[in-house]
């Protein structure tokens, strides 16, 4: 899988709060991706690592504004995931903001 396809998959995975399995399976079939489950696991691990980084910056009870979360998100992704394009980052950031709101990190 090339980086363009990986970014497309990232965007599809985070196109809604819950991944649409039918859309992901269609992408897998159309692009003949053999290691699909490994790539999905990598995407999930990216989400977890970014959220964990933000969580570490807010415990035990500190909250961050949306702009502070975005700043931390951008710097972390720039350092660790330079291959993710703008569309992928936007989708991932949308999901992360929801997680931060849901977990009480977002003030």
C-alpha positions in Angstrom: 0.0 0.0 0.0 1.4 3.4 -0.9 1.2 6.5 1.2 -1.6 8.0 -0.9 -3.7 4.9 -0.4 -2.8 4.9 3.3 -4.0 8.5 3.7 -7.2 7.7 1.8 -7.8 4.9 4.2 -7.1 7.1 7.2 -9.6 9.6 5.9 -12.2 6.9 5.3 -11.6 5.4 8.7 -12.3 8.7 10.4 -15.0 10.0 8.1 -17.5 9.4 10.9 -17.2 8.7 14.6 -17.6 5.0 14.0 -15.8 3.4 11.1 -18.1 2.3 8.3 -17.1 -1.4 7.7 -18.7 -1.5 4.3 -16.8 1.5 3.0 -13.5 0.1 4.4 -14.2 -3.4 2.9 -14.9 -1.8 -0.4 -11.7 0.2 -0.3 -9.8 -3.0 0.6 -11.3 -4.9 -2.3 -10.9 -2.1 -4.9 -7.2 -1.6 -4.0 -6.4 -5.3 -3.5 -4.9 -4.7 0.0 -3.5 -7.9 1.6 -2.3 -6.6 4.9 -5.5 -4.6 5.6 -5.9 -5.6 9.2 -2.4 -4.6 10.0 -2.9 -1.2 8.5 -6.2 -0.7 10.4 -4.3 -1.7 13.6 -1.6 0.9 12.8 -4.3 3.6 12.3 -5.9 2.7 15.7 -2.5 2.8 17.3 -1.9 6.3 15.9 -5.2 7.5 17.4 -4.3 5.9 20.8 -0.7 7.3 20.8 -2.0 10.9 20.1 -4.7 10.7 22.7 -2.3 9.3 25.3 0.1 12.1 24.6 -2.6 14.7 25.1 -3.9 12.8 28.2 -0.4 12.9 29.7 -0.4 16.6 29.3 -3.7 17.0 31.2 -3.6 14.6 34.1 -4.5 14.6 36.9 -7.3 17.2 36.2 -6.2 19.8 33.8 -8.4 20.6 30.8 -7.2 22.1 27.5 -9.0 24.5 25.1 -9.6 23.4 21.6 -6.7 25.5 20.3 -4.4 24.0 22.9 -5.4 20.5 21.9 -4.9 21.3 18.2 -1.5 22.8 18.9 -0.4 19.6 20.8 -2.0 17.4 18.1 -0.2 19.3 15.3 3.2 19.2 17.0 2.9 15.5 17.9 1.8 14.5 14.4 4.6 16.6 12.8 7.1 14.9 15.0 5.8 11.3 14.7 3.6 11.0 11.6 4.9 13.2 8.8 3.5 10.9 6.2 -0.1 11.9 7.1 -1.5 14.4 4.6 -3.8 17.3 5.4 -7.0 15.4 4.7 -5.9 12.6 7.0 -4.9 15.0 9.7 -8.2 16.8 9.5 -10.2 13.5 9.9 -8.0 12.3 12.7 -8.2 15.6 14.5 -12.0 15.5 14.3 -12.1 12.2 16.0 -9.6 13.3 18.6 -11.5 16.4 19.5 -14.6 14.2 20.1 -12.6 11.9 22.3 -11.2 14.8 24.3 -14.7 16.3 24.7 -16.1 12.9 25.7 -13.3 12.2 28.3 -13.5 15.7 29.8 -10.1 16.9 28.5 -11.7 19.6 26.3 -12.7 22.7 28.4 
